[in-house]
Amino acid sequence: MAQNVNVTINNGKQHGFFIRALYFCFIGWWLGFAWLNVGYFCVLSVVLLPLGLVMLNRLPQVMTLRSSSGTSTNINVSTTMVQPGMGAPGVMQNSININVTLRTP
C-alpha cells in the first residue's frame, strides 16, 4: 500500500508597515476625510443609514490599508492511497480544507 500526503498552507498577507505609511501620507488622509464626510451624509439621510454605517466601520481600512477581517490562514491536506490488487488498483483520495481567521478588535 502506497500513500501520498500533500499539505498546503496559505497565509493571508497584509501590506507591510512601510507601504501602509506611504499610502497614508500620499492618499489615505485625504481619501479618509472624503470617505468620512460621505459616510456622515449617508447616516444623516436615514435612507442610506446602513451604507453610512458600513462606510464608517471601514474608515480605518480606507485610510491605512489595514485589513478589517484580521489575518487568515488556509490549510489544505490531501491524501492519496493506492492499494495494488489482482485487478485494477484501488485508489482512495481524501481532501480536507481548513480556514482559520483571527479577528482583530
Stockholm file with secondary structure:
# STOCKHOLM 1.0

chainA/1-105         MAQNVNVTINNGKQHGFFIRALYFCFIGWWLGFAWLNVGYFCVLSVVLLPLGLVMLNRLPQVMTLRSSSGTSTNINVSTTMVQPGMGAPGVMQNSININVTLRTP
#=GR chainA/1-105 SS CEEEEEEEEEECCCCCHHHHHHHIIIIIHHHHHHHHHHHHHHHHTSTTHHHHHHHHHTHHHHHHCCCSSCEEEEEEEEEEEEECCSSSCEEEEEEEEEEEEECCC
#=GC SS_cons         CEEEEEEEEEECCCCCHHHHHHHIIIIIHHHHHHHHHHHHHHHHTSTTHHHHHHHHHTHHHHHHCCCSSCEEEEEEEEEEEEECCSSSCEEEEEEEEEEEEECCC
//
